[in-house]
Amino acid sequence: MSAPAIAQSDEKGAETEEGIPVTDKVVIEKCGTCHTSDGKGHLSRISWVRTTPEQWAQVIHRMVKLNGLSITADEAKKVVRSLSTTHGLAPEEAKAVMYLPEKRALDEVNIPNEQVRAACASCHAFAQPLSWRRSANEWRLLQDLHVALYSQAEVQFRRPVDDNGIPAGFGAPAGKGPTPGMLALDYIRKVAPLHTPEWAAWSARMRKPELAGKWLVSASMPGKGRYAGSLTIAPAGDDFTSTLTLHSLSDGSTITRSGKGIVYAGYSWRGSSSGTGDMATPDAPNGAARETLWFAPDQKSAVGRWYWGAYQEFGFDVTLTRAGGETTISSVSPYALKAGTTGATLRILGDKLPTKFVPADLGLGKGLSVKKIISASADEIVVSVDVAADAVVGAHDVVLGGAVLEKALPVYKKVDYLKVTPETALARLGGSEKHPKGYQQFEAIGYDKGADGKIGTGDDVAVGPIDATWSMGEFPYVYYDDDVNYVGKLSQTAFFTPNIDGPNPARKWNRNNYGEVWVTATAKAEKGADGKPLTAKSMLIVTVPAYKRWDQPEVSQ
């Protein structure tokens, strides 16, 4: 392998790229003592980086801890707000890494190769570096900072690679090829430079967030199902307040919440909210929540997550649609319809829906016909629908009164296979107020394999949660350790409650209650070609308590 073509013009430490001026007086006052000005509005280091609110807050914590920065909470909030706007990310750049501030636990599939994984994703999520944009010089300095602060970083960066470019085992002799650190530096400089077309375009387009008004909410929560409702946002100085009403599409229960939020860079909402009532269970949907939302540049829609829990394991997946002067469809229920069904009751939820129309006015795609209008109001329409046996399998649009909700209604012929979500899962032992347990909720999602008849291809159709029985089995990572007997309990609603932490005298060698198990779902009704019930499983790792907390008070409300 040949060494990557890494730019050398900046190796002496001088910046060769144009920086982004810092004009905010509070930023200059709090940061300018150490970060020197070049007389052109640039502050050293700061003018050559861009990142998210969370990462700017992390920088402030580091400056306080390592460099003695004196800053109040109000000042820190102002600095984060300013830098997240003038030295932030464009909406397109931020959307690719939104799963990090949304606190989603998932398997990252965006890591290009094993070398970059070894250098950048051995200790933290790959979304961490991808949440930054830096000059070529700043990316090099970041590697130097890692080496200075973290002893393992130098080992990871300089780890030898084999002839195939795969990082070799520790202690292997140095090879002739480039190290993971060299390859990662070359890669990250190319994909995350300081100046990008997206940021240039957004800097010109960025405007004050005009979010006040009514928003339609479509939300879902694993184990609780789907919800619909409305959110009212009101201005509160430079910030916002919010009031929310959600109705469960499963049992009709109602949730009310209130909160407040900040919008950074014209699109990036960070807030907090709380519901009414007691938290009878850890996953009760009225828990105090952090809110992370990505508003579309036209400020007509938003997507994101409201989360809570010991390590953010509970929460709503959320879609917002602005309620304006026109007909708007926000969600439909049920989630999917089966081909050959007659007389299915379909609910269409939205705003300013027509109350006078004929069945032919409601378009549901080929093979679906509206037979009867059961009720019609401005925010909900209920109709009876027949689904032809040869209806086109796939996600159908719902069209009414000039409004379109794309891919809103999946149609399927048969549940061909299951997936347990999450497919790989994490839970944490605990038991004290200081170190609470980290739970996990599973679901069995059914799929039609689509027109091509192949499982796992792009035309497969998700048909939503499937009724299943649940069980745990030993994952034979360490033989004869009987993890399934110690890690915790799985309910028949697929809710996993971990065991307490601490050495267990009933276990061999007084081991803690951590371990690895399979979580298996067995469908109650759906069967495979062999006539046996469909099954699927997820790997669950039950690990030690979350001893360290990463709270960011500057960006939470």
C-alpha atoms as one frame of an Amber mdcrd trajectory, in Angstrom:
protein
   0.000   0.000   0.000   1.202   3.502  -0.757   0.943   6.309   1.766  -1.969
   8.715   1.345  -1.365  12.108  -0.175  -1.695  14.200   2.987  -1.285  17.934
   2.548   2.038  19.091   3.980   1.673  22.851   3.712   0.337  23.158   7.238
   2.807  20.915   9.071   4.639  23.859  10.650   1.455  24.922  12.376   0.543
  27.941  10.271  -3.001  28.171   8.915  -3.139  28.342   5.130  -6.954  28.369
   4.882  -9.288  31.312   5.325 -10.886  31.265   8.759 -14.377  32.228   9.904
 -14.389  35.530  11.849 -15.611  35.672  15.452 -17.693  38.777  16.091 -19.710
  37.980  19.224 -18.519  40.105  22.161 -19.168  37.404  24.778 -17.201  34.820
  22.775 -14.318  37.246  22.308 -14.359  38.162  26.010 -14.452  34.592  27.330
 -12.274  32.943  24.682  -9.972  35.750  23.559  -7.705  35.569  26.597  -6.132
  32.347  25.321  -7.224  32.302  21.678  -5.343  35.194  20.112  -6.700  37.509
  17.420  -4.922  38.024  14.120  -6.425  41.469  13.613  -8.791  40.177  10.915
 -11.547  39.003  13.237 -10.094  35.511  13.593  -9.446  33.832  16.933  -6.767
  31.141  16.870  -8.136  27.609  16.599 -11.808  28.701  16.962 -12.014  30.379
  13.557 -10.940  27.187  11.809 -13.529  24.777  13.227 -17.300  24.248  12.987
 -19.468  21.861  14.981 -22.765  21.114  16.766 -24.098  22.608  20.031 -23.146
  19.466  21.964 -19.578  19.582  20.743 -19.177  23.285  21.535 -20.487  22.571
  25.037 -17.946  19.760  25.321 -15.193  22.194  24.344 -16.265  24.583  27.113
 -16.150  21.762  29.669 -12.642  20.900  28.522 -11.510  24.528  28.694 -12.858
  24.803  32.254 -11.300  21.539  33.393  -7.926  21.734  31.678  -7.276  25.420
  31.100  -8.976  27.148  34.008 -11.649  28.975  32.027 -13.929  30.968  34.327
 -17.417  31.106  32.889 -20.934  31.228  34.286 -23.751  28.995  33.081 -25.444
  31.980  31.416 -22.228  32.981  29.654 -21.624  29.406  28.530 -25.138  29.268
  27.103 -24.488  32.445  25.117 -21.154  31.160  23.812 -22.674  27.840  22.729
 -25.574  29.625  21.035 -23.262  32.004  19.175 -20.665  29.492  18.015 -23.290
  26.877  17.095 -24.774  29.446  14.732 -21.721  31.188  13.247 -19.405  28.178
  13.483 -21.963  25.375  13.231 -23.024  22.842  10.643 -25.308  23.233   7.668
 -28.579  21.284   7.906 -27.345  18.692   5.400 -24.108  18.221   7.342 -25.876
  17.877  10.688 -28.589  15.497   9.514 -26.069  12.743   8.776 -24.961  12.682
  12.430 -28.228  13.537  14.171 -28.267  10.088  15.765 -25.507  11.268  18.113
 -27.369  14.170  19.791 -30.565  12.091  19.563 -28.830   9.494  21.765 -29.722
   6.594  19.506 -27.932   3.316  20.137 -27.223   1.820  16.724 -24.601   0.027
  14.679 -22.719   2.590  12.599 -22.522   1.506   8.977 -20.889   4.721   7.729
 -17.320   3.814   8.686 -15.430   3.457   5.377 -12.785   0.881   6.352 -11.052
  -0.866   9.234  -8.192   1.634   9.349 -10.523   4.543   9.979 -12.473   2.430
  12.455  -9.287   1.699  14.391  -8.226   5.346  14.477 -11.567   7.104  14.989
 -14.176   4.655  16.251 -12.358   2.463  18.740 -13.124   4.775  21.652 -16.185
   6.768  20.613 -18.878   6.879  17.956 -17.737   7.694  14.433 -20.367  10.436
  14.506 -18.110  12.281  16.969 -15.467  13.325  14.416 -18.078  13.608  11.663
 -19.843  16.221  13.807 -16.919  18.556  13.113 -15.613  20.495  10.152 -11.992
  21.607  10.431  -9.147  23.008   8.420  -6.456  20.515   7.398  -4.207  21.929
  10.094  -6.892  21.629  12.775  -7.466  17.954  11.961  -3.753  17.319  12.494
  -3.794  19.264  15.754  -6.774  17.208  16.920  -4.749  14.037  16.467  -1.938
  15.618  18.466  -4.410  16.517  21.222  -5.619  12.924  21.392  -2.064  11.661
  21.754  -1.397  14.191  24.516  -4.557  13.441  26.500  -5.205   9.736  25.900
  -2.432   7.195  26.142  -4.246   4.651  23.976  -4.672   7.109  21.097  -1.050
   6.964  20.002  -1.194   3.170  19.965  -4.344   3.235  17.838  -2.988   5.848
  15.432   0.378   4.143  14.925  -0.793   0.564  15.013   0.776  -1.375  12.123
  -1.373  -2.709   9.310  -1.019  -5.951   7.372  -0.683  -6.326   3.612  -4.448
  -5.935   3.202  -4.533  -2.690   5.117  -6.143  -4.251   8.194  -4.765  -3.081
  11.564  -2.578  -5.810  12.997  -2.591  -7.039  16.572  -0.914  -5.013  19.292
   2.803  -5.710  19.518   3.091  -6.636  15.829   6.177  -5.308  14.048   5.816
  -2.006  12.250   4.877  -2.375   8.603   5.852  -0.317   5.604   2.319   0.859
   4.822   0.500   3.883   6.211  -0.768   3.678   9.775  -4.443   4.009  10.722
  -3.711   7.516  11.956  -2.318   8.576   8.590  -5.179   7.039   6.658  -7.816
   8.478   8.993  -6.288  11.949   8.779  -6.288  11.830   4.993  -9.897  10.576
   4.941 -11.331  13.042   7.442  -9.646  16.015   5.771 -11.397  15.091   2.550
 -14.894  14.389   3.894 -15.068  17.045   6.628 -13.179  20.171   5.505 -13.775
  23.566   7.052 -15.249  25.126   3.933 -18.026  23.252   2.129 -20.646  24.176
  -0.485 -23.355  23.255   2.037 -22.076  25.686   4.660 -21.531  28.454   2.115
 -25.114  28.058   0.893 -26.602  27.868   4.395 -24.633  30.894   5.608 -26.367
  32.898   2.892 -29.822  31.374   3.550 -29.792  31.213   7.356 -32.688  33.097
   8.885 -34.366  33.594  12.210 -36.441  30.534  13.170 -40.114  31.413  12.741
 -41.599  28.395  14.498 -44.481  29.890  16.449 -47.832  28.229  15.825 -49.425
  24.807  15.635 -47.542  21.685  14.561 -49.011  18.255  13.896 -47.154  15.455
  15.659 -46.703  11.866  14.553 -44.711   9.879  17.099 -43.897   6.337  18.101
 -42.325   4.687  21.110 -41.081   1.088  21.174 -43.408  -1.034  23.250 -46.037
   1.719  23.460 -46.991   2.064  19.822 -47.859   5.084  17.711 -49.182   8.472
  18.789 -50.682  11.508  17.069 -51.383  14.988  18.343 -50.440  18.617  18.167
 -47.637  20.819  19.470 -47.985  24.550  19.991 -44.752  26.542  19.915 -44.626
  30.108  21.257 -41.723  32.580  21.317 -40.133  33.406  24.685 -37.527  36.062
  23.982 -34.825  34.388  21.902 -36.095  30.961  22.958 -39.395  29.070  22.697
 -41.953  27.370  24.895 -44.021  24.367  23.855 -47.227  22.590  24.864 -48.039
  19.134  23.537 -51.069  16.872  23.456 -50.604  13.299  22.211 -53.200  10.567
  21.760 -52.254   6.915  21.640 -53.448   5.248  18.439 -53.396   1.935  20.308
 -55.470   2.556  23.429 -56.710   6.140  23.067 -54.901   7.429  26.161 -53.837
  11.075  26.229 -50.492  12.590  27.173 -49.894  16.279  27.826 -46.438  17.799
  28.036 -44.897  21.262  28.302 -41.372  22.431  27.686 -38.947  24.971  26.277
 -36.236  25.001  23.672 -33.448  26.806  21.840 -32.887  26.815  18.087 -29.312
  26.942  16.820 -28.235  27.947  13.316 -31.832  28.413  12.213 -32.821  24.721
  12.256 -31.413  22.769  15.202 -33.790  22.520  18.215 -32.525  21.519  21.653
 -34.987  21.537  24.502 -36.600  19.798  27.428 -40.145  18.905  28.428 -42.067
  17.052  31.093 -45.448  15.389  31.327 -48.126  15.265  33.975 -48.728  12.318
  36.275 -46.529   9.847  38.109 -43.726   7.836  36.530 -45.211   4.464  37.450
 -42.715   2.634  35.232 -39.307   3.647  33.816 -40.729   3.824  30.287 -43.851
   5.830  31.176 -44.395   8.283  28.287 -44.785  11.295  30.583 -41.188  11.277
  31.808 -38.967  14.355  31.770 -37.358  14.400  28.346 -34.589  16.023  26.364
 -35.660  17.113  22.896 -33.541  17.062  19.751 -35.206  18.137  16.505 -33.939
  18.879  12.996 -36.142  21.432  11.253 -36.179  21.418   7.471 -34.730  24.601
   5.910 -38.226  25.686   4.801 -39.360  25.432   8.457 -42.425  23.391   7.487
 -41.417  20.056   9.035 -39.080  18.523  11.584 -37.805  15.107  12.662 -36.031
  13.988  15.794 -36.248  12.285  19.153 -37.457  13.086  22.667 -35.593  10.844
  25.106 -35.050  10.057  28.782 -33.807   7.192  30.930 -30.620   6.151  32.666
 -28.722   6.314  29.418 -31.413   7.720  27.130 -32.935   4.333  26.310 -36.556
   5.540  26.352 -38.117   8.075  24.064 -40.353   9.082  21.186 -39.352   9.115
  17.529 -41.012  12.304  16.329 -42.135  13.901  13.069 -43.597  17.416  13.046
 -45.622  18.979  10.238 -46.575  22.647  10.339 -50.312  23.264  10.391 -50.942
  26.099   7.945 -53.826  27.408   5.939 -54.146  24.328   3.748 -55.253  20.730
   4.185 -52.525  18.703   5.903 -52.335  14.943   6.514 -50.008  14.016   9.380
 -50.580  10.291   9.971 -52.833   7.301   9.303 -53.874   4.287  11.346 -53.519
   1.306  11.273 -49.859   1.114  10.308 -50.444  -1.300   7.383 -53.219  -3.134
   5.533 -53.197  -6.700   4.231 -54.126  -7.502   0.649 -57.531  -9.166   0.411
 -58.935  -7.357   3.449 -62.469  -6.009   3.206 -64.092  -3.411   5.412 -60.852
  -2.233   7.042 -61.299   0.874   9.196 -58.785   3.553   8.250 -58.216   6.735
  10.282 -56.671   9.753   8.584 -55.362  12.434  10.958 -54.407  15.979  10.073
 -55.495  19.606  10.001 -58.158  21.415   8.002 -59.285  18.142   6.473 -62.348
  18.397   4.202 -65.594  17.429   5.912 -67.555  17.109   2.686 -66.169  14.799
   0.037 -67.023  11.598  -1.785 -65.098   8.310  -1.490 -63.523   8.813  -4.914
 -61.809  11.993  -3.642 -59.607   9.956  -1.289 -56.688   8.395  -3.137 -54.944
   5.390  -1.598 -53.215   3.889  -4.618 -53.846   0.930  -6.883 -55.959  -1.834
  -5.392 -57.416   0.173  -2.478 -60.958   1.525  -2.660 -62.897   3.620  -0.164
 -66.302   1.991   0.301 -67.799   4.219   2.980 -67.134   7.468   4.847 -67.788
   6.684   8.518 -67.054  10.152   9.932 -65.315  13.355   8.882 -64.041  16.304
  10.900 -61.360  18.908  10.355 -58.754  16.840  12.207 -59.840  13.218  11.679
 -61.500  11.231   8.920 -62.586   7.616   9.351 -63.372   5.489   6.301 -64.015
   1.850   5.421 -61.554   0.461   2.879 -61.381  -2.677   0.762 -57.966  -3.953
  -0.264 -57.939  -6.064  -3.420 -56.167  -9.426  -3.345 -53.886  -8.188  -6.126
 -53.227  -4.764  -4.586 -49.721  -3.500  -5.225 -47.424  -4.420  -2.344 -45.521
  -1.437  -1.012 -45.941   1.887   0.772 -48.935   3.751  -0.693 -49.487   7.508
  -0.688 -52.582   8.992   0.950 -54.066  11.872  -1.065 -57.004  14.108  -0.137
 -57.988  17.716  -0.777 -54.687  18.611  -2.371 -52.678  17.146   0.540 -50.333
  14.185   0.109 -48.724  12.045   2.799 -46.133  10.037   0.925 -45.500   6.345
   1.637 -47.887   6.510   4.566 -49.808   3.249   4.170 -47.920  -0.019   3.601
 -49.823  -2.830   1.867 -48.598  -6.400   2.236 -49.638  -9.894   1.215 -47.924
 -11.969   3.893 -45.534 -11.642   6.799 -42.543 -13.494   5.375 -40.012 -12.847
   8.110 -39.389 -11.028  11.382 -36.733  -8.747  12.758 -36.229  -8.051  16.434
 -35.415  -4.417  17.064 -32.938  -3.346  18.150 -30.975  -6.075  16.383 -28.070
  -5.540  18.772 -28.961  -4.128  22.173 -27.396  -2.826  25.353 -28.676  -2.780
  28.920 -26.931  -1.776  32.138 -26.890  -3.279  35.596 -27.745  -0.973  38.475
 -29.923  -0.594  41.496 -28.962   2.571  43.286 -30.111   6.137  42.778 -26.566
   7.077  41.823 -26.269   4.292  39.270 -29.765   3.507  37.974 -30.476   0.535
  35.762 -30.441   0.827  31.996 -33.397  -1.049  30.516 -34.207  -2.237  27.015
 -37.463  -2.547  25.071 -37.666  -4.957  22.141 -40.183  -5.289  19.318 -40.793
  -7.943  16.675 -41.314  -6.234  13.314 -42.913  -8.190  10.478 -41.853  -7.876
   6.822 -43.285  -8.803   3.443 -40.375  -9.734   1.169 -41.791  -7.663  -1.663
 -42.243  -8.144  -5.386 -38.800  -9.643  -5.977 -39.486 -12.479  -3.525 -36.115
 -11.992  -1.830 -35.604 -11.303   1.837 -33.566  -8.273   2.830 -33.816  -6.261
  -0.401 -34.977  -2.714  -1.014 -38.585  -3.567  -1.874 -39.302  -5.365   1.417
 -42.272  -3.878   3.250 -42.343  -3.362   7.017 -45.819  -4.166   8.336 -45.246
  -3.055  11.922 -45.031  -4.845  15.285 -46.157  -8.489  15.377 -47.600 -10.303
  18.405 -44.954 -12.712  19.679 -43.832 -14.714  22.662 -40.426 -13.819  24.065
 -37.556 -15.800  25.511 -33.871 -15.510  26.340 -31.136 -17.964  25.459 -27.442
 -18.275  26.143 -25.102 -16.475  23.783 -22.040 -18.752  23.860 -19.392 -16.039
  24.009 -17.993 -17.540  27.195 -18.939 -21.177  27.611 -20.537 -22.540  30.778
 -21.121 -19.113  32.366 -24.961 -19.302  32.324 -25.475 -15.588  31.669 -29.159
 -16.182  30.963 -29.679 -17.019  34.656 -28.107 -13.832  35.981 -28.371 -10.854
  33.638 -32.046 -10.041  34.279 -35.618 -10.767  33.244 -37.481 -10.411  29.948
 -41.254  -9.879  30.140 -43.816 -11.081  27.611 -44.163  -7.457  26.520 -40.485
  -7.664  25.475 -39.329  -5.340  28.261 -35.937  -6.304  29.703 -35.163  -5.429
  33.317 -31.492  -5.927  34.208 -30.292  -7.411  37.472 -28.633  -5.452  40.279
 -24.950  -4.636  40.049 -22.221  -5.846  42.349 -20.509  -9.224  42.836 -22.922
 -12.137  43.003 -21.850 -14.838  45.503 -24.190 -17.303  43.780 -22.176 -17.014
  40.591 -18.906 -18.727  39.810 -15.924 -16.610  40.942 -18.351 -14.076  42.478
 -18.763 -12.528  39.077 -20.990  -9.536  38.456 -24.318 -10.110  36.699 -23.134
  -8.921  33.302 -23.212 -11.126  30.235 -24.495 -11.744  26.704 -27.775 -13.424
  25.757 -30.018 -13.979  22.762 -33.454 -12.386  22.886 -35.832 -14.412  20.708
 -39.289 -13.539  19.385 -41.617 -16.305  18.197 -44.637 -15.125  16.214 -47.998
 -16.177  17.630 -49.798 -16.366  14.279 -47.386 -15.897  11.374 -45.700 -18.998
  10.006 -42.971 -19.694   7.488 -42.969 -21.930   4.417 -42.149 -24.896   6.680
 -45.336 -24.345   8.679 -43.426 -23.385  11.809 -43.874 -20.044  13.594 -41.594
 -17.266  12.384 -38.768 -16.414  14.743 -36.061 -13.774  15.007 -33.521 -12.807
  17.613 -31.362  -9.980  18.876 -28.072 -10.042  20.724 -28.315  -8.321  24.112
 -25.226  -7.230  26.036 -25.847  -6.520  29.709 -22.954  -4.501  31.022 -21.860
  -2.518  34.089 -23.642   0.643  35.310 -23.069   3.972  33.589 -20.570   5.281
  36.117 -19.953   8.515  34.211 -22.643  10.896  33.028 -22.249  13.237  30.087
 -24.640  16.026  30.963 -24.508  19.183  28.852 -26.300  21.865  30.897 -25.445
  24.590  28.404 -27.608  22.976  25.736 -30.302  21.415  27.900 -33.142  23.466
  29.252
